[in-house]
Amino acid sequence: MVGRESTRANNLFYTCSLIDYIGRKTKNRRSDVVDALGRDRIAKVVDLADVYHSDNLDAVSDSFIEEAGLIDGTFDNVSAAKYAVPSHWDIGKVYKRLVMGVAEDQAISDVEAIFRAYHSPVSSLIDDYNGSFFYESPDAILHAYLTEEWD
């Protein structure tokens, strides 16, 4: 199984990518997207990520936006970026690794780890596309989350 990720990792990757996609689409902070979706919907996405992944991302995101009653915000980190913008898949991978690390370090569920990761100060660093924090190694990002220390 060299080079293949676990089902858990793939499901978290899709979930975190969807959260970022919804955030970009609605111009909301990712923590606000997580709050609007709530634990039950996020658990549903994690559980059914393989099914959702085969559907059109716009249709899936529109469905969750409508179901959660998510309204457009004013947070537009994509337009504010001065440099190349990482894709929602790129950012999903960063958050997936953070969520897995948080869940394992704190012995909590993946859904709870999603809430903690997206509500941490590290989240605003990841979502700052004018910085380079999201390029840091997964270990460095987890360390920053756990210690609340970063440069």
Secondary structure as GFF3:
##gff-version 3
##sequence-region A 1 151
A	DSSP	alpha_helix	7	26	.	.	.	ID=ss1
A	DSSP	alpha_helix	30	53	.	.	.	ID=ss2
A	DSSP	alpha_helix	57	68	.	.	.	ID=ss3
A	DSSP	alpha_helix	88	106	.	.	.	ID=ss4
A	DSSP	alpha_helix	110	118	.	.	.	ID=ss5
A	DSSP	alpha_helix	121	126	.	.	.	ID=ss6
A	DSSP	three_ten_helix	133	135	.	.	.	ID=ss7
A	DSSP	alpha_helix	138	147	.	.	.	ID=ss8
###
